[in-house]
Amino acid sequence: MNERRDDLQEIMDKALEEMAAEAGEGFDPQACNLADLCRRTGLTRSRARTIKGHGFRVLPHGNTGRKAGTTVPAGHTGPVDDLLGKGAANSQVTCERLVGQGYRGGLTSVKVYVAAHIDLVPARRGAVAPQGSCGQRFVTGPGQAYQTGWGFVTVVGLDGAEHKIACFAMVCHHCGSSYVEFFPNARQENLPMGMVHAFMAMGIPGEVLTDNMRSVVVRRDLDGRPVWQRDYAEFMGCVGFRTRLCKPRHPLTRGKVERLIRFARGNFLAGRDYAGIARINEEALLWCAQQAGRYRRAGACVPSEEHEARCLPAAHDLASASRAELYLCPPRRIS
């Protein structure tokens, strides 16, 4: 770890020594072949010409140590301060919002400004003590399983009033492609509606992993088998997927969807004004598409490409989602 790498001056000196040894006596560095020097050092021709003009001495850049009088975010400090005041200290989110307002700088400048004004972020409540591992992480095959769940978030409307709404989330257990939709509440009728919309966007998996909520399972029988909620059992039979319940009182077993809900709360909703369910769901669809189009180091893939190439062919035919829509169209019910 403490091994020192050769700097540019040492690389230049070594290249000149090799060229002098090959040329013999009378070697003049100023008359050396510049193209050969570039091949030996890996420098561009303009950089090698500059060093040659300095007598083959590598000098520091002329702007080293200098700082700009005004930074790039100087004309955008108002929106940044507003986001910090709302608790949105995520530099990536702040930079994306500024780009939409004409910001031409980079992420680093935003990070520097946020770090210097982190005192604008309201103090957080006391953190809960860590609970340790609640389940074992595993990966399933393409189209084999999705995770789903509910979360509740607080949003601020255009009039400044706070609203508590339900966040439905579903994530592919293989590649991490996700679907997020918001509802006024988490009642029984909203669960199949959110699942149908997610299936239409992502395909229908072999099984869905969920927790033990009352809209899915009523109780366990004497043998420990789940007794499904009647409407949900109808919905499963109509669409054609299985449901697997996680261990009771261990919701973090569904780590991917739990993390997705926290990610939506801290990234998508950070500093965003609430203008109604329809508007926020349109923005959520675009946000999910943007996140799925980014390379994800944990899965070593771009989720949207992996899902389209491997998960969709392995999932049920998307025509099944059209059949599932019939379940939501009153007064007809599918037995």
Secondary structure as GFF3:
##gff-version 3
##sequence-region A 1 335
A	DSSP	alpha_helix	8	23	.	.	.	ID=ss1
A	DSSP	three_ten_helix	29	31	.	.	.	ID=ss2
A	DSSP	alpha_helix	34	41	.	.	.	ID=ss3
A	DSSP	alpha_helix	45	53	.	.	.	ID=ss4
A	DSSP	three_ten_helix	72	76	.	.	.	ID=ss5
A	DSSP	alpha_helix	77	85	.	.	.	ID=ss6
A	DSSP	alpha_helix	91	99	.	.	.	ID=ss7
A	DSSP	alpha_helix	107	116	.	.	.	ID=ss8
A	DSSP	three_ten_helix	118	120	.	.	.	ID=ss9
A	DSSP	beta_strand	145	157	.	.	.	ID=ss10
A	DSSP	beta_strand	162	172	.	.	.	ID=ss11
A	DSSP	beta_strand	178	183	.	.	.	ID=ss12
A	DSSP	alpha_helix	190	202	.	.	.	ID=ss13
A	DSSP	beta_strand	207	210	.	.	.	ID=ss14
A	DSSP	beta_strand	217	220	.	.	.	ID=ss15
A	DSSP	beta_strand	226	228	.	.	.	ID=ss16
A	DSSP	alpha_helix	230	239	.	.	.	ID=ss17
A	DSSP	beta_strand	242	245	.	.	.	ID=ss18
A	DSSP	three_ten_helix	251	253	.	.	.	ID=ss19
A	DSSP	alpha_helix	255	263	.	.	.	ID=ss20
A	DSSP	pi_helix	264	268	.	.	.	ID=ss21
A	DSSP	beta_strand	273	274	.	.	.	ID=ss22
A	DSSP	alpha_helix	277	292	.	.	.	ID=ss23
A	DSSP	alpha_helix	303	306	.	.	.	ID=ss24
A	DSSP	pi_helix	307	311	.	.	.	ID=ss25
A	DSSP	alpha_helix	312	314	.	.	.	ID=ss26
A	DSSP	alpha_helix	319	325	.	.	.	ID=ss27
A	DSSP	three_ten_helix	326	328	.	.	.	ID=ss28
###
